[in-house]
Amino acid sequence: MAELGLLAPTVSTEYGGSQLDWTMTSIAAEELGRADISHAKPVLYLVEATWGFILDKYGGSGLKEQYLPKITKGAAFCGIAVTEPEGGSDIVGVAKTKQN
């Protein structure tokens, strides 16, 4: 997928991405889903596309230089880990905690 420019394809070309817009990114995800019935590859693709985009757009230059080229080459994985007793992996449903 890295050789095809499909890892973090929304990342700018400056960091090795394909700088795809979201329409093309979605079309590629659909085609990956058609080719992989397990949907493992499309899920990996969309995680990389989404979090790669966020890091590219909002991350500091040092972080971008350190991680994005590795991610677009397939040498590193981009994602998040979220857990909370009230929300689990549902980041929208994470409960507000009371500040002491």
Gaussian input, Z-matrix of N, CA and C with variables (Angstrom, degrees):
# hf/3-21g

backbone

0 1
 N
 C     1     B1
 C     2     B2     1     A1
 N     3     B3     2     A2     1     D1
 C     4     B4     3     A3     2     D2
 C     5     B5     4     A4     3     D3
 N     6     B6     5     A5     4     D4
 C     7     B7     6     A6     5     D5
 C     8     B8     7     A7     6     D6
 N     9     B9     8     A8     7     D7
 C    10    B10     9     A9     8     D8
 C    11    B11    10    A10     9     D9
 N    12    B12    11    A11    10    D10
 C    13    B13    12    A12    11    D11
 C    14    B14    13    A13    12    D12
 N    15    B15    14    A14    13    D13
 C    16    B16    15    A15    14    D14
 C    17    B17    16    A16    15    D15
 N    18    B18    17    A17    16    D16
 C    19    B19    18    A18    17    D17
 C    20    B20    19    A19    18    D18
 N    21    B21    20    A20    19    D19
 C    22    B22    21    A21    20    D20
 C    23    B23    22    A22    21    D21
 N    24    B24    23    A23    22    D22
 C    25    B25    24    A24    23    D23
 C    26    B26    25    A25    24    D24
 N    27    B27    26    A26    25    D25
 C    28    B28    27    A27    26    D26
 C    29    B29    28    A28    27    D27
 N    30    B30    29    A29    28    D28
 C    31    B31    30    A30    29    D29
 C    32    B32    31    A31    30    D30
 N    33    B33    32    A32    31    D31
 C    34    B34    33    A33    32    D32
 C    35    B35    34    A34    33    D33
 N    36    B36    35    A35    34    D34
 C    37    B37    36    A36    35    D35
 C    38    B38    37    A37    36    D36
 N    39    B39    38    A38    37    D37
 C    40    B40    39    A39    38    D38
 C    41    B41    40    A40    39    D39
 N    42    B42    41    A41    40    D40
 C    43    B43    42    A42    41    D41
 C    44    B44    43    A43    42    D42
 N    45    B45    44    A44    43    D43
 C    46    B46    45    A45    44    D44
 C    47    B47    46    A46    45    D45
 N    48    B48    47    A47    46    D46
 C    49    B49    48    A48    47    D47
 C    50    B50    49    A49    48    D48
 N    51    B51    50    A50    49    D49
 C    52    B52    51    A51    50    D50
 C    53    B53    52    A52    51    D51
 N    54    B54    53    A53    52    D52
 C    55    B55    54    A54    53    D53
 C    56    B56    55    A55    54    D54
 N    57    B57    56    A56    55    D55
 C    58    B58    57    A57    56    D56
 C    59    B59    58    A58    57    D57
 N    60    B60    59    A59    58    D58
 C    61    B61    60    A60    59    D59
 C    62    B62    61    A61    60    D60
 N    63    B63    62    A62    61    D61
 C    64    B64    63    A63    62    D62
 C    65    B65    64    A64    63    D63
 N    66    B66    65    A65    64    D64
 C    67    B67    66    A66    65    D65
 C    68    B68    67    A67    66    D66
 N    69    B69    68    A68    67    D67
 C    70    B70    69    A69    68    D68
 C    71    B71    70    A70    69    D69
 N    72    B72    71    A71    70    D70
 C    73    B73    72    A72    71    D71
 C    74    B74    73    A73    72    D72
 N    75    B75    74    A74    73    D73
 C    76    B76    75    A75    74    D74
 C    77    B77    76    A76    75    D75
 N    78    B78    77    A77    76    D76
 C    79    B79    78    A78    77    D77
 C    80    B80    79    A79    78    D78
 N    81    B81    80    A80    79    D79
 C    82    B82    81    A81    80    D80
 C    83    B83    82    A82    81    D81
 N    84    B84    83    A83    82    D82
 C    85    B85    84    A84    83    D83
 C    86    B86    85    A85    84    D84
 N    87    B87    86    A86    85    D85
 C    88    B88    87    A87    86    D86
 C    89    B89    88    A88    87    D87
 N    90    B90    89    A89    88    D88
 C    91    B91    90    A90    89    D89
 C    92    B92    91    A91    90    D90
 N    93    B93    92    A92    91    D91
 C    94    B94    93    A93    92    D92
 C    95    B95    94    A94    93    D93
 N    96    B96    95    A95    94    D94
 C    97    B97    96    A96    95    D95
 C    98    B98    97    A97    96    D96
 N    99    B99    98    A98    97    D97
 C   100   B100    99    A99    98    D98
 C   101   B101   100   A100    99    D99
 N   102   B102   101   A101   100   D100
 C   103   B103   102   A102   101   D101
 C   104   B104   103   A103   102   D102
 N   105   B105   104   A104   103   D103
 C   106   B106   105   A105   104   D104
 C   107   B107   106   A106   105   D105
 N   108   B108   107   A107   106   D106
 C   109   B109   108   A108   107   D107
 C   110   B110   109   A109   108   D108
 N   111   B111   110   A110   109   D109
 C   112   B112   111   A111   110   D110
 C   113   B113   112   A112   111   D111
 N   114   B114   113   A113   112   D112
 C   115   B115   114   A114   113   D113
 C   116   B116   115   A115   114   D114
 N   117   B117   116   A116   115   D115
 C   118   B118   117   A117   116   D116
 C   119   B119   118   A118   117   D117
 N   120   B120   119   A119   118   D118
 C   121   B121   120   A120   119   D119
 C   122   B122   121   A121   120   D120
 N   123   B123   122   A122   121   D121
 C   124   B124   123   A123   122   D122
 C   125   B125   124   A124   123   D123
 N   126   B126   125   A125   124   D124
 C   127   B127   126   A126   125   D125
 C   128   B128   127   A127   126   D126
 N   129   B129   128   A128   127   D127
 C   130   B130   129   A129   128   D128
 C   131   B131   130   A130   129   D129
 N   132   B132   131   A131   130   D130
 C   133   B133   132   A132   131   D131
 C   134   B134   133   A133   132   D132
 N   135   B135   134   A134   133   D133
 C   136   B136   135   A135   134   D134
 C   137   B137   136   A136   135   D135
 N   138   B138   137   A137   136   D136
 C   139   B139   138   A138   137   D137
 C   140   B140   139   A139   138   D138
 N   141   B141   140   A140   139   D139
 C   142   B142   141   A141   140   D140
 C   143   B143   142   A142   141   D141
 N   144   B144   143   A143   142   D142
 C   145   B145   144   A144   143   D143
 C   146   B146   145   A145   144   D144
 N   147   B147   146   A146   145   D145
 C   148   B148   147   A147   146   D146
 C   149   B149   148   A148   147   D147
 N   150   B150   149   A149   148   D148
 C   151   B151   150   A150   149   D149
 C   152   B152   151   A151   150   D150
 N   153   B153   152   A152   151   D151
 C   154   B154   153   A153   152   D152
 C   155   B155   154   A154   153   D153
 N   156   B156   155   A155   154   D154
 C   157   B157   156   A156   155   D155
 C   158   B158   157   A157   156   D156
 N   159   B159   158   A158   157   D157
 C   160   B160   159   A159   158   D158
 C   161   B161   160   A160   159   D159
 N   162   B162   161   A161   160   D160
 C   163   B163   162   A162   161   D161
 C   164   B164   163   A163   162   D162
 N   165   B165   164   A164   163   D163
 C   166   B166   165   A165   164   D164
 C   167   B167   166   A166   165   D165
 N   168   B168   167   A167   166   D166
 C   169   B169   168   A168   167   D167
 C   170   B170   169   A169   168   D168
 N   171   B171   170   A170   169   D169
 C   172   B172   171   A171   170   D170
 C   173   B173   172   A172   171   D171
 N   174   B174   173   A173   172   D172
 C   175   B175   174   A174   173   D173
 C   176   B176   175   A175   174   D174
 N   177   B177   176   A176   175   D175
 C   178   B178   177   A177   176   D176
 C   179   B179   178   A178   177   D177
 N   180   B180   179   A179   178   D178
 C   181   B181   180   A180   179   D179
 C   182   B182   181   A181   180   D180
 N   183   B183   182   A182   181   D181
 C   184   B184   183   A183   182   D182
 C   185   B185   184   A184   183   D183
 N   186   B186   185   A185   184   D184
 C   187   B187   186   A186   185   D185
 C   188   B188   187   A187   186   D186
 N   189   B189   188   A188   187   D187
 C   190   B190   189   A189   188   D188
 C   191   B191   190   A190   189   D189
 N   192   B192   191   A191   190   D190
 C   193   B193   192   A192   191   D191
 C   194   B194   193   A193   192   D192
 N   195   B195   194   A194   193   D193
 C   196   B196   195   A195   194   D194
 C   197   B197   196   A196   195   D195
 N   198   B198   197   A197   196   D196
 C   199   B199   198   A198   197   D197
 C   200   B200   199   A199   198   D198
 N   201   B201   200   A200   199   D199
 C   202   B202   201   A201   200   D200
 C   203   B203   202   A202   201   D201
 N   204   B204   203   A203   202   D202
 C   205   B205   204   A204   203   D203
 C   206   B206   205   A205   204   D204
 N   207   B207   206   A206   205   D205
 C   208   B208   207   A207   206   D206
 C   209   B209   208   A208   207   D207
 N   210   B210   209   A209   208   D208
 C   211   B211   210   A210   209   D209
 C   212   B212   211   A211   210   D210
 N   213   B213   212   A212   211   D211
 C   214   B214   213   A213   212   D212
 C   215   B215   214   A214   213   D213
 N   216   B216   215   A215   214   D214
 C   217   B217   216   A216   215   D215
 C   218   B218   217   A217   216   D216
 N   219   B219   218   A218   217   D217
 C   220   B220   219   A219   218   D218
 C   221   B221   220   A220   219   D219
 N   222   B222   221   A221   220   D220
 C   223   B223   222   A222   221   D221
 C   224   B224   223   A223   222   D222
 N   225   B225   224   A224   223   D223
 C   226   B226   225   A225   224   D224
 C   227   B227   226   A226   225   D225
 N   228   B228   227   A227   226   D226
 C   229   B229   228   A228   227   D227
 C   230   B230   229   A229   228   D228
 N   231   B231   230   A230   229   D229
 C   232   B232   231   A231   230   D230
 C   233   B233   232   A232   231   D231
 N   234   B234   233   A233   232   D232
 C   235   B235   234   A234   233   D233
 C   236   B236   235   A235   234   D234
 N   237   B237   236   A236   235   D235
 C   238   B238   237   A237   236   D236
 C   239   B239   238   A238   237   D237
 N   240   B240   239   A239   238   D238
 C   241   B241   240   A240   239   D239
 C   242   B242   241   A241   240   D240
 N   243   B243   242   A242   241   D241
 C   244   B244   243   A243   242   D242
 C   245   B245   244   A244   243   D243
 N   246   B246   245   A245   244   D244
 C   247   B247   246   A246   245   D245
 C   248   B248   247   A247   246   D246
 N   249   B249   248   A248   247   D247
 C   250   B250   249   A249   248   D248
 C   251   B251   250   A250   249   D249
 N   252   B252   251   A251   250   D250
 C   253   B253   252   A252   251   D251
 C   254   B254   253   A253   252   D252
 N   255   B255   254   A254   253   D253
 C   256   B256   255   A255   254   D254
 C   257   B257   256   A256   255   D255
 N   258   B258   257   A257   256   D256
 C   259   B259   258   A258   257   D257
 C   260   B260   259   A259   258   D258
 N   261   B261   260   A260   259   D259
 C   262   B262   261   A261   260   D260
 C   263   B263   262   A262   261   D261
 N   264   B264   263   A263   262   D262
 C   265   B265   264   A264   263   D263
 C   266   B266   265   A265   264   D264
 N   267   B267   266   A266   265   D265
 C   268   B268   267   A267   266   D266
 C   269   B269   268   A268   267   D267
 N   270   B270   269   A269   268   D268
 C   271   B271   270   A270   269   D269
 C   272   B272   271   A271   270   D270
 N   273   B273   272   A272   271   D271
 C   274   B274   273   A273   272   D272
 C   275   B275   274   A274   273   D273
 N   276   B276   275   A275   274   D274
 C   277   B277   276   A276   275   D275
 C   278   B278   277   A277   276   D276
 N   279   B279   278   A278   277   D277
 C   280   B280   279   A279   278   D278
 C   281   B281   280   A280   279   D279
 N   282   B282   281   A281   280   D280
 C   283   B283   282   A282   281   D281
 C   284   B284   283   A283   282   D282
 N   285   B285   284   A284   283   D283
 C   286   B286   285   A285   284   D284
 C   287   B287   286   A286   285   D285
 N   288   B288   287   A287   286   D286
 C   289   B289   288   A288   287   D287
 C   290   B290   289   A289   288   D288
 N   291   B291   290   A290   289   D289
 C   292   B292   291   A291   290   D290
 C   293   B293   292   A292   291   D291
 N   294   B294   293   A293   292   D292
 C   295   B295   294   A294   293   D293
 C   296   B296   295   A295   294   D294
 N   297   B297   296   A296   295   D295
 C   298   B298   297   A297   296   D296
 C   299   B299   298   A298   297   D297

   B1=1.4465
   B2=1.5290
   B3=1.3353
   B4=1.4642
   B5=1.5216
   B6=1.3235
   B7=1.4602
   B8=1.5276
   B9=1.3191
   B10=1.4615
   B11=1.5295
   B12=1.3411
   B13=1.4602
   B14=1.5104
   B15=1.3488
   B16=1.4643
   B17=1.5260
   B18=1.3214
   B19=1.4604
   B20=1.5209
   B21=1.3185
   B22=1.4681
   B23=1.5313
   B24=1.3328
   B25=1.4659
   B26=1.5236
   B27=1.3221
   B28=1.4644
   B29=1.5210
   B30=1.3248
   B31=1.4619
   B32=1.5299
   B33=1.3139
   B34=1.4632
   B35=1.5311
   B36=1.3023
   B37=1.4682
   B38=1.5255
   B39=1.3100
   B40=1.4680
   B41=1.5303
   B42=1.3359
   B43=1.4648
   B44=1.5256
   B45=1.3174
   B46=1.4596
   B47=1.5138
   B48=1.3251
   B49=1.4584
   B50=1.5195
   B51=1.3157
   B52=1.4672
   B53=1.5151
   B54=1.3341
   B55=1.4628
   B56=1.5305
   B57=1.3448
   B58=1.4597
   B59=1.5229
   B60=1.3168
   B61=1.4612
   B62=1.5306
   B63=1.3269
   B64=1.4680
   B65=1.5255
   B66=1.3171
   B67=1.4625
   B68=1.5216
   B69=1.3273
   B70=1.4649
   B71=1.5309
   B72=1.3250
   B73=1.4680
   B74=1.5236
   B75=1.3252
   B76=1.4662
   B77=1.5244
   B78=1.3169
   B79=1.4689
   B80=1.5267
   B81=1.3157
   B82=1.4671
   B83=1.5332
   B84=1.3315
   B85=1.4702
   B86=1.5216
   B87=1.3218
   B88=1.4605
   B89=1.5272
   B90=1.3184
   B91=1.4665
   B92=1.5258
   B93=1.3175
   B94=1.4638
   B95=1.5293
   B96=1.3255
   B97=1.4568
   B98=1.5207
   B99=1.2992
   B100=1.4644
   B101=1.5367
   B102=1.3282
   B103=1.4669
   B104=1.5311
   B105=1.3368
   B106=1.4724
   B107=1.5247
   B108=1.3245
   B109=1.4614
   B110=1.5303
   B111=1.3320
   B112=1.4668
   B113=1.5237
   B114=1.3091
   B115=1.4669
   B116=1.5226
   B117=1.3327
   B118=1.4579
   B119=1.5273
   B120=1.3118
   B121=1.4726
   B122=1.5315
   B123=1.3489
   B124=1.4611
   B125=1.5278
   B126=1.3317
   B127=1.4672
   B128=1.5189
   B129=1.3341
   B130=1.4642
   B131=1.5263
   B132=1.3079
   B133=1.4613
   B134=1.5301
   B135=1.3296
   B136=1.4675
   B137=1.5212
   B138=1.3341
   B139=1.4697
   B140=1.5252
   B141=1.3184
   B142=1.4678
   B143=1.5313
   B144=1.3201
   B145=1.4638
   B146=1.5215
   B147=1.3325
   B148=1.4639
   B149=1.5229
   B150=1.3215
   B151=1.4715
   B152=1.5127
   B153=1.3350
   B154=1.4615
   B155=1.5217
   B156=1.3349
   B157=1.4667
   B158=1.5277
   B159=1.3277
   B160=1.4689
   B161=1.5243
   B162=1.3291
   B163=1.4619
   B164=1.5263
   B165=1.3223
   B166=1.4610
   B167=1.5272
   B168=1.3162
   B169=1.4686
   B170=1.5279
   B171=1.3458
   B172=1.4618
   B173=1.5319
   B174=1.3173
   B175=1.4628
   B176=1.5167
   B177=1.3201
   B178=1.4551
   B179=1.5225
   B180=1.3143
   B181=1.4659
   B182=1.5258
   B183=1.3267
   B184=1.4606
   B185=1.5164
   B186=1.3269
   B187=1.4652
   B188=1.5174
   B189=1.3210
   B190=1.4652
   B191=1.5226
   B192=1.3132
   B193=1.4678
   B194=1.5279
   B195=1.3234
   B196=1.4630
   B197=1.5272
   B198=1.3296
   B199=1.4609
   B200=1.5273
   B201=1.3149
   B202=1.4671
   B203=1.5314
   B204=1.3315
   B205=1.4706
   B206=1.5331
   B207=1.3263
   B208=1.4740
   B209=1.5268
   B210=1.3064
   B211=1.4669
   B212=1.5307
   B213=1.3188
   B214=1.4597
   B215=1.5258
   B216=1.3383
   B217=1.4714
   B218=1.5323
   B219=1.3322
   B220=1.4616
   B221=1.5072
   B222=1.3229
   B223=1.4600
   B224=1.5291
   B225=1.3309
   B226=1.4676
   B227=1.5264
   B228=1.3111
   B229=1.4593
   B230=1.5146
   B231=1.2949
   B232=1.4555
   B233=1.5263
   B234=1.3176
   B235=1.4548
   B236=1.5072
   B237=1.3119
   B238=1.4612
   B239=1.5193
   B240=1.3051
   B241=1.4600
   B242=1.5222
   B243=1.3022
   B244=1.4571
   B245=1.5154
   B246=1.3054
   B247=1.4532
   B248=1.5244
   B249=1.3019
   B250=1.4570
   B251=1.5268
   B252=1.3199
   B253=1.4666
   B254=1.5268
   B255=1.3238
   B256=1.4632
   B257=1.5217
   B258=1.3509
   B259=1.4453
   B260=1.5114
   B261=1.3200
   B262=1.4613
   B263=1.5111
   B264=1.3245
   B265=1.4582
   B266=1.5288
   B267=1.3126
   B268=1.4651
   B269=1.5299
   B270=1.3429
   B271=1.4608
   B272=1.5278
   B273=1.3231
   B274=1.4597
   B275=1.5353
   B276=1.3384
   B277=1.4476
   B278=1.5186
   B279=1.3344
   B280=1.4560
   B281=1.5265
   B282=1.3120
   B283=1.4613
   B284=1.5190
   B285=1.3134
   B286=1.4633
   B287=1.5264
   B288=1.3127
   B289=1.4579
   B290=1.5116
   B291=1.3142
   B292=1.4443
   B293=1.5289
   B294=1.2978
   B295=1.4614
   B296=1.5109
   B297=1.3265
   B298=1.4872
   B299=1.4935
   A1=110.55
   A2=117.29
   A3=120.02
   A4=110.69
   A5=116.60
   A6=120.24
   A7=112.07
   A8=117.05
   A9=122.14
   A10=112.68
   A11=117.02
   A12=120.71
   A13=113.14
   A14=116.34
   A15=120.36
   A16=114.04
   A17=118.49
   A18=120.11
   A19=108.01
   A20=115.39
   A21=122.38
   A22=110.45
   A23=116.93
   A24=120.33
   A25=114.16
   A26=117.40
   A27=121.29
   A28=112.21
   A29=116.95
   A30=122.01
   A31=109.00
   A32=115.56
   A33=120.45
   A34=111.29
   A35=115.33
   A36=121.20
   A37=111.63
   A38=117.20
   A39=121.81
   A40=111.58
   A41=116.43
   A42=121.36
   A43=112.71
   A44=116.89
   A45=121.01
   A46=115.29
   A47=117.78
   A48=121.12
   A49=111.68
   A50=115.99
   A51=121.63
   A52=112.27
   A53=116.97
   A54=124.36
   A55=111.39
   A56=115.86
   A57=120.49
   A58=110.29
   A59=116.46
   A60=119.76
   A61=107.62
   A62=116.47
   A63=119.08
   A64=112.86
   A65=118.44
   A66=119.90
   A67=110.20
   A68=117.05
   A69=120.83
   A70=111.24
   A71=116.81
   A72=121.00
   A73=109.73
   A74=117.21
   A75=121.88
   A76=111.98
   A77=116.53
   A78=120.22
   A79=109.91
   A80=116.73
   A81=120.31
   A82=110.65
   A83=117.91
   A84=121.26
   A85=110.48
   A86=116.68
   A87=121.02
   A88=111.01
   A89=116.35
   A90=120.31
   A91=111.58
   A92=117.58
   A93=120.51
   A94=110.17
   A95=116.67
   A96=120.86
   A97=112.10
   A98=116.28
   A99=120.97
   A100=110.09
   A101=116.77
   A102=121.84
   A103=113.02
   A104=117.90
   A105=121.09
   A106=109.39
   A107=115.57
   A108=120.02
   A109=112.94
   A110=117.61
   A111=120.01
   A112=111.63
   A113=116.67
   A114=125.12
   A115=112.60
   A116=118.32
   A117=120.94
   A118=111.20
   A119=116.76
   A120=119.59
   A121=112.14
   A122=119.43
   A123=117.67
   A124=113.22
   A125=117.10
   A126=119.34
   A127=109.52
   A128=117.87
   A129=121.23
   A130=109.47
   A131=116.52
   A132=122.18
   A133=111.19
   A134=117.45
   A135=120.51
   A136=112.56
   A137=117.82
   A138=120.12
   A139=109.43
   A140=115.96
   A141=120.40
   A142=110.80
   A143=117.36
   A144=121.24
   A145=111.02
   A146=116.38
   A147=120.66
   A148=111.92
   A149=116.76
   A150=119.18
   A151=112.05
   A152=117.52
   A153=120.01
   A154=110.79
   A155=115.90
   A156=121.12
   A157=110.65
   A158=116.28
   A159=120.56
   A160=110.70
   A161=117.17
   A162=120.26
   A163=110.53
   A164=117.40
   A165=121.43
   A166=111.35
   A167=116.89
   A168=120.62
   A169=113.36
   A170=116.90
   A171=119.75
   A172=114.80
   A173=117.83
   A174=120.52
   A175=112.78
   A176=114.92
   A177=120.43
   A178=110.27
   A179=116.78
   A180=120.84
   A181=112.13
   A182=117.87
   A183=120.58
   A184=112.22
   A185=116.72
   A186=120.65
   A187=111.23
   A188=116.21
   A189=120.06
   A190=110.65
   A191=117.21
   A192=121.10
   A193=111.32
   A194=115.85
   A195=120.40
   A196=112.54
   A197=117.67
   A198=119.99
   A199=116.28
   A200=118.23
   A201=119.19
   A202=114.33
   A203=120.26
   A204=117.88
   A205=112.77
   A206=117.23
   A207=120.75
   A208=110.43
   A209=116.16
   A210=121.04
   A211=110.27
   A212=117.50
   A213=120.21
   A214=112.51
   A215=117.18
   A216=121.13
   A217=112.59
   A218=116.91
   A219=120.15
   A220=113.54
   A221=118.13
   A222=121.97
   A223=112.27
   A224=117.35
   A225=122.45
   A226=108.09
   A227=115.83
   A228=122.59
   A229=109.23
   A230=117.26
   A231=122.68
   A232=108.19
   A233=116.96
   A234=120.86
   A235=110.29
   A236=116.03
   A237=120.91
   A238=108.38
   A239=114.23
   A240=120.88
   A241=107.02
   A242=117.12
   A243=121.79
   A244=108.44
   A245=115.99
   A246=119.85
   A247=109.61
   A248=115.10
   A249=122.17
   A250=106.38
   A251=118.31
   A252=119.45
   A253=113.68
   A254=118.05
   A255=121.45
   A256=113.55
   A257=118.41
   A258=119.67
   A259=115.82
   A260=117.92
   A261=120.01
   A262=110.90
   A263=117.30
   A264=120.01
   A265=112.44
   A266=116.94
   A267=122.33
   A268=108.40
   A269=117.45
   A270=119.59
   A271=112.85
   A272=117.25
   A273=119.61
   A274=109.91
   A275=116.77
   A276=121.64
   A277=115.08
   A278=117.18
   A279=119.79
   A280=108.55
   A281=115.60
   A282=120.88
   A283=110.88
   A284=115.64
   A285=120.21
   A286=107.71
   A287=115.60
   A288=119.63
   A289=109.93
   A290=114.73
   A291=121.13
   A292=109.51
   A293=117.39
   A294=121.77
   A295=110.05
   A296=116.29
   A297=119.85
   A298=111.30
   D1=-36.36
   D2=178.38
   D3=-62.01
   D4=-41.89
   D5=-179.61
   D6=-63.26
   D7=-27.34
   D8=179.11
   D9=-89.88
   D10=-1.04
   D11=-178.36
   D12=75.72
   D13=25.66
   D14=-175.75
   D15=-102.42
   D16=6.24
   D17=173.84
   D18=-101.03
   D19=118.36
   D20=-174.74
   D21=53.14
   D22=55.22
   D23=-175.31
   D24=-67.72
   D25=-14.95
   D26=179.40
   D27=-82.50
   D28=-9.74
   D29=-179.64
   D30=-71.70
   D31=145.50
   D32=-178.99
   D33=-64.04
   D34=154.27
   D35=-178.85
   D36=-62.67
   D37=-24.60
   D38=177.99
   D39=-55.79
   D40=-31.68
   D41=-178.46
   D42=-109.16
   D43=14.38
   D44=175.73
   D45=96.24
   D46=1.88
   D47=178.51
   D48=-80.15
   D49=175.06
   D50=177.91
   D51=-94.68
   D52=-7.75
   D53=179.79
   D54=53.92
   D55=43.57
   D56=177.96
   D57=-74.05
   D58=147.00
   D59=171.42
   D60=-80.41
   D61=173.86
   D62=-173.96
   D63=-71.27
   D64=-25.03
   D65=176.57
   D66=-66.25
   D67=-49.88
   D68=179.34
   D69=-66.34
   D70=-36.63
   D71=177.67
   D72=-61.21
   D73=-42.26
   D74=-179.94
   D75=-67.88
   D76=-40.02
   D77=177.95
   D78=-62.32
   D79=-43.71
   D80=178.60
   D81=-62.73
   D82=-40.45
   D83=178.08
   D84=-61.97
   D85=-42.24
   D86=178.80
   D87=-61.48
   D88=-43.03
   D89=179.67
   D90=-68.10
   D91=-37.32
   D92=175.45
   D93=-63.43
   D94=-40.47
   D95=177.73
   D96=-63.78
   D97=-35.50
   D98=177.76
   D99=-65.87
   D100=-35.61
   D101=-176.61
   D102=-84.31
   D103=-23.56
   D104=-175.25
   D105=-125.69
   D106=98.62
   D107=-175.81
   D108=-63.21
   D109=-23.34
   D110=178.61
   D111=-72.63
   D112=-19.91
   D113=-178.00
   D114=66.88
   D115=10.86
   D116=177.75
   D117=-63.79
   D118=-45.39
   D119=-179.19
   D120=-66.68
   D121=-44.86
   D122=178.33
   D123=-63.03
   D124=-35.17
   D125=178.62
   D126=-66.47
   D127=-47.43
   D128=175.95
   D129=-56.14
   D130=-46.10
   D131=-178.95
   D132=-57.52
   D133=-47.70
   D134=-177.07
   D135=-71.13
   D136=-34.34
   D137=175.54
   D138=-62.60
   D139=-47.72
   D140=179.49
   D141=-63.84
   D142=-41.82
   D143=-179.56
   D144=-62.63
   D145=-45.00
   D146=-176.27
   D147=-70.19
   D148=-55.38
   D149=-176.08
   D150=-73.07
   D151=-29.04
   D152=173.30
   D153=-63.75
   D154=-41.16
   D155=177.50
   D156=-61.47
   D157=-46.44
   D158=-178.11
   D159=-63.26
   D160=-45.64
   D161=178.56
   D162=-63.04
   D163=-42.75
   D164=-179.90
   D165=-63.62
   D166=-40.49
   D167=-176.13
   D168=-80.31
   D169=-39.90
   D170=-171.28
   D171=-114.74
   D172=-9.49
   D173=-177.34
   D174=-76.64
   D175=158.13
   D176=175.81
   D177=-71.46
   D178=156.18
   D179=-176.08
   D180=-60.39
   D181=-36.87
   D182=179.02
   D183=-63.20
   D184=-44.08
   D185=178.17
   D186=-65.12
   D187=-42.83
   D188=179.63
   D189=-61.37
   D190=-46.14
   D191=-179.25
   D192=-64.80
   D193=-35.38
   D194=-177.70
   D195=-74.89
   D196=-40.94
   D197=-170.37
   D198=-106.33
   D199=-41.14
   D200=-172.06
   D201=-59.57
   D202=-43.26
   D203=177.36
   D204=-60.99
   D205=-35.59
   D206=177.88
   D207=-67.30
   D208=-40.27
   D209=-178.53
   D210=-66.79
   D211=-46.25
   D212=-178.21
   D213=-68.90
   D214=-22.70
   D215=176.95
   D216=-89.22
   D217=-7.70
   D218=-179.45
   D219=85.29
   D220=13.05
   D221=179.82
   D222=-90.43
   D223=-10.08
   D224=179.08
   D225=-146.46
   D226=161.16
   D227=-179.76
   D228=-112.63
   D229=139.52
   D230=178.56
   D231=-111.62
   D232=126.15
   D233=178.68
   D234=-173.88
   D235=-172.25
   D236=177.70
   D237=-133.56
   D238=161.15
   D239=172.66
   D240=-124.85
   D241=125.14
   D242=-177.11
   D243=-131.76
   D244=129.64
   D245=174.36
   D246=-154.64
   D247=144.47
   D248=177.30
   D249=-164.11
   D250=143.46
   D251=-178.21
   D252=-53.09
   D253=-35.30
   D254=-177.36
   D255=-89.54
   D256=-15.18
   D257=-172.16
   D258=-126.13
   D259=-28.67
   D260=-176.53
   D261=58.75
   D262=-127.62
   D263=179.87
   D264=-91.69
   D265=6.19
   D266=178.58
   D267=-87.13
   D268=87.40
   D269=-174.07
   D270=-68.11
   D271=-19.31
   D272=176.15
   D273=-77.35
   D274=-31.44
   D275=-176.98
   D276=-89.95
   D277=7.60
   D278=-179.52
   D279=-63.49
   D280=128.32
   D281=-177.67
   D282=-78.25
   D283=145.56
   D284=174.34
   D285=-74.05
   D286=135.75
   D287=178.65
   D288=-98.07
   D289=150.94
   D290=-179.77
   D291=-76.12
   D292=127.90
   D293=176.90
   D294=-79.74
   D295=132.96
   D296=176.53
   D297=-87.51

